[in-house]
Amino acid sequence: MSKPFANQDYKAAGQHLSGLAIDLAIEVAAPVAGTGLSAIKAVDKLAALKKVEKIAEAAETADVVATIGYRLEFYDNAGKPLRWRNPLTNQVENIPPGMVLHEDHILPKAAFEKIPGFNLLSPAQQKILLEDPRNFRPLDGQMNCSKWCYVEDTDGGWMTYKGQPINADYKIWLGKQQKDMTDYFTEKVEKIRSGGGG
């Protein structure tokens, strides 16, 4: 039995249990979030836990990304496209036979020009970011040509396809993904320019 319990110091016991809970949460969540336990425990535990929660939330909103970067909502672990999100229904569907697929940039290439510091990177560094598989999803080729380079929260976004309205919930989903990708690549650019690599 730990000392706080032995002394019937329930406040201290509660704090002790809280510390153990935080330790456990960090130990479980840190590897999933890509953060080493030894590194994350070097800072304040509560702040570390909040950081892990933020990383885990980002991973969830990005549809759970595989180790090699592909979105598991759409691809298998090898990067083969299996499913797509239909912009007219917002439903994730199996890719039908014969569909001509494009690898669509969720955050359009043109939007990278607005990320601070991106234009200061070398061509090779820019290429790495532009080809990051987290920013790809399979899309019907004709739809991709219709989508152009719209960003939902800045220019009204993609409105119609062949006269049919783009699903409102899909537009909300796409806007959230584009914001997440903007934040992700902004952080990447800052890290590269500070000498921290990609």
C-alpha positions in Angstrom: 0.0 0.0 0.0 1.3 3.4 -0.9 2.2 5.9 1.9 -0.7 8.4 1.3 -3.2 5.5 1.8 -1.4 4.2 4.9 -1.6 7.6 6.5 -5.2 8.1 5.4 -4.2 11.3 3.6 -7.0 11.1 1.1 -6.1 14.3 -0.7 -2.5 13.1 -1.2 -3.8 9.7 -2.2 -6.0 11.4 -4.8 -3.1 13.3 -6.2 -1.0 10.1 -6.2 -3.7 8.3 -8.2 -4.0 11.3 -10.6 -0.3 11.1 -11.2 -0.5 7.3 -11.9 -3.4 7.9 -14.3 -1.4 10.5 -16.2 1.6 8.2 -16.3 -0.5 5.4 -17.7 -2.2 7.7 -20.3 1.1 8.9 -21.5 2.6 5.4 -21.6 -0.3 4.2 -23.7 -0.9 7.2 -25.9 2.6 8.4 -26.5 3.7 5.6 -28.8 0.5 5.9 -30.8 0.9 9.6 -31.2 4.5 9.1 -32.3 6.1 10.6 -29.1 8.7 8.7 -27.1 7.8 8.2 -23.4 11.2 9.1 -22.2 11.0 12.4 -24.0 7.5 13.4 -23.0 8.0 12.6 -19.3 10.9 15.1 -19.2 8.3 17.9 -19.1 5.4 18.7 -16.9 3.1 15.6 -16.8 -0.2 17.4 -17.2 1.1 19.5 -20.1 2.6 16.4 -21.7 -0.8 14.6 -21.4 -2.5 17.6 -23.0 0.0 17.5 -25.8 -0.6 13.8 -26.4 -4.3 14.3 -26.4 -3.9 17.1 -29.0 -1.8 14.8 -31.2 -4.2 11.9 -30.9 -7.1 14.2 -31.8 -5.3 15.4 -34.9 -4.7 11.8 -35.9 -8.3 11.0 -35.5 -9.5 13.9 -37.5 -7.0 12.9 -40.2 -8.9 9.6 -40.5 -6.2 7.6 -38.8 -3.0 7.7 -40.8 -0.9 4.5 -41.3 2.7 4.4 -40.4 3.8 5.2 -44.0 1.3 8.1 -44.2 -1.7 6.8 -46.2 -5.2 7.6 -44.9 -6.7 4.3 -43.7 -10.1 5.6 -44.5 -9.2 5.2 -48.2 -6.1 3.1 -48.6 -4.7 -0.2 -47.4 -1.4 -0.3 -45.6 0.5 -0.5 -48.9 -1.2 2.6 -50.2 -3.6 0.8 -52.6 -6.9 2.8 -52.9 -9.9 0.8 -51.7 -12.6 3.4 -50.9 -13.5 7.0 -51.7 -15.7 9.7 -50.2 -18.5 10.6 -52.6 -18.8 14.4 -52.7 -22.4 14.2 -53.7 -23.4 12.0 -50.7 -20.6 12.4 -48.2 -20.6 8.6 -47.9 -17.4 6.5 -47.9 -17.9 3.9 -50.6 -16.0 1.1 -52.1 -14.3 2.2 -55.3 -16.4 0.7 -58.2 -14.8 -1.2 -61.0 -13.8 0.9 -63.9 -13.7 4.2 -62.0 -10.8 6.4 -63.3 -9.1 7.6 -60.2 -7.0 10.6 -59.6 -4.8 11.1 -56.5 -6.4 14.3 -55.3 -4.5 16.8 -53.1 -6.9 17.5 -50.1 -5.0 20.8 -49.6 -4.5 22.0 -53.3 -1.0 22.6 -54.5 -1.9 26.2 -55.1 -2.7 26.6 -51.4 0.9 25.8 -50.4 2.0 29.1 -51.8 0.1 30.8 -49.0 1.9 28.8 -46.3 4.5 31.1 -44.7 8.0 30.1 -45.7 7.0 27.5 -48.2 8.5 29.5 -51.1 11.8 29.8 -49.3 12.3 26.0 -49.2 14.4 24.3 -51.8 12.6 22.6 -54.8 13.5 19.2 -53.3 12.0 20.1 -49.9 8.8 21.5 -51.5 8.5 18.3 -53.5 8.6 16.2 -50.4 5.8 18.2 -48.8 3.7 18.2 -52.0 3.9 14.5 -52.2 3.1 13.7 -48.5 0.6 10.9 -48.7 -1.4 12.4 -45.8 -2.6 15.0 -48.2 -3.9 12.5 -50.8 -7.3 10.8 -51.2 -8.7 9.0 -54.3 -11.2 10.9 -56.3 -13.1 10.2 -59.5 -11.1 11.8 -62.3 -13.9 13.9 -63.7 -14.8 15.2 -60.3 -11.2 16.1 -59.6 -11.1 18.2 -62.8 -14.3 19.9 -61.7 -13.0 20.6 -58.1 -10.1 22.7 -59.4 -8.1 24.3 -56.5 -10.9 25.4 -54.3 -10.3 25.7 -50.5 -13.5 25.5 -48.6 -12.9 28.1 -45.9 -11.3 30.8 -48.1 -13.1 31.0 -51.5 -16.5 29.4 -51.0 -15.2 26.0 -52.0 -16.4 23.5 -54.5 -20.2 24.1 -55.2 -21.4 21.8 -58.0 -20.6 18.9 -60.2 -22.4 18.6 -63.5 -25.2 20.7 -62.1 -25.6 18.7 -58.9 -24.8 20.4 -55.5 -21.8 19.2 -53.5 -23.1 17.7 -50.3 -23.1 20.2 -47.4 -21.7 17.7 -44.9 -19.0 16.8 -47.4 -18.0 20.5 -47.7 -17.7 20.6 -43.9 -15.6 17.5 -43.8 -13.3 18.7 -46.6 -13.0 22.2 -45.0 -11.9 20.5 -41.7 -9.4 18.3 -43.5 -8.0 21.2 -45.5 -7.5 23.2 -42.3 -5.8 20.3 -40.6 -3.5 19.9 -43.6 -2.7 23.6 -43.6 -1.7 23.4 -39.9 0.3 20.2 -40.5 2.3 21.7 -43.4 2.8 25.0 -41.6 4.4 23.1 -38.8 6.5 21.1 -41.2 7.7 24.2 -43.0 8.7 25.9 -39.7 10.5 22.7 -38.6 12.5 22.5 -41.9 13.4 26.2 -41.8 14.6 25.9 -38.2 16.9 23.1 -39.2 14.8 20.4 -37.6 14.2 18.4 -40.8 10.8 17.3 -42.0 
